[in-house]
Amino acid sequence: MPLTEDEERDISLELERLRQEHRDLDTAIDALAALVVADRLQLQRLKKRKLALRDRISYLEDMRTPDIIA
C-alpha cells in the first residue's frame, strides 16, 4: 500500500533527524576513542546506539521503497 504524502513527509523528517544523530554519534565516538583513558563502557553504549539508529534508518528507507513482486 503506497504511503500518503503526510506519511512520506513524516518519514523523511524522521530519517533526517536519525541521520543527524548518527553523524553526531560518529563524532562523539571518535572523540571518546581518542582519549588516553577512554571509558570503554560509554564507548560500547554509543556504538550500540549508533547501530540501533542504523537499523531504524534502514527500516524507514525500506518503508519508502515499494515492494516489487517479480
C-alpha positions as CSV (number, residue, x, y, z in Angstrom):
1,M,0.0,0.0,0.0
2,P,1.6,3.3,-1.0
3,L,2.3,6.0,1.6
4,T,0.3,9.2,1.8
5,E,2.1,12.5,1.3
6,D,1.9,13.1,5.1
7,E,3.4,9.7,5.9
8,E,6.2,10.3,3.3
9,R,6.9,13.7,4.8
10,D,7.0,12.3,8.4
11,I,9.3,9.5,7.3
12,S,11.6,12.0,5.6
13,L,11.8,14.2,8.6
14,E,12.5,11.3,10.9
15,L,15.2,10.0,8.6
16,E,16.9,13.3,8.6
17,R,16.8,13.5,12.4
18,L,18.1,10.0,12.7
19,R,20.9,10.6,10.2
20,Q,22.0,13.7,12.1
21,E,22.0,11.8,15.4
22,H,24.0,9.1,13.7
23,R,26.6,11.6,12.5
24,D,26.8,13.2,15.9
25,L,27.4,9.8,17.4
26,D,30.3,9.3,15.0
27,T,31.9,12.5,16.3
28,A,31.3,11.5,19.9
29,I,32.7,8.0,19.4
30,D,35.8,9.4,17.7
31,A,36.4,12.0,20.4
32,L,35.9,9.4,23.2
33,A,38.1,6.8,21.5
34,A,40.9,9.4,21.1
35,L,41.1,9.9,24.9
36,V,44.0,8.3,26.6
37,V,41.8,6.9,29.3
38,A,38.7,6.1,27.2
39,D,35.5,4.9,29.0
40,R,35.0,1.6,27.4
41,L,31.5,1.1,28.7
42,Q,30.4,4.5,27.4
43,L,32.1,3.8,24.1
44,Q,30.2,0.5,23.8
45,R,26.9,2.2,24.6
46,L,27.4,4.8,22.0
47,K,28.3,2.2,19.4
48,K,25.2,0.2,20.3
49,R,23.0,3.3,20.0
50,K,24.6,4.0,16.6
51,L,23.8,0.5,15.4
52,A,20.2,0.9,16.6
53,L,19.9,4.1,14.6
54,R,21.3,2.5,11.5
55,D,18.7,-0.3,11.8
56,R,15.9,2.2,12.2
57,I,17.2,4.3,9.3
58,S,17.2,1.1,7.1
59,Y,13.7,0.2,8.2
60,L,12.3,3.6,7.3
61,E,14.1,3.6,4.0
62,D,12.6,0.3,3.2
63,M,9.1,1.7,4.1
64,R,9.6,4.4,1.4
65,T,10.5,1.8,-1.3
66,P,7.5,-0.1,-2.6
67,D,7.6,-3.8,-2.7
68,I,8.0,-5.2,-6.2
69,I,6.8,-8.8,-6.7
70,A,8.6,-10.3,-9.6
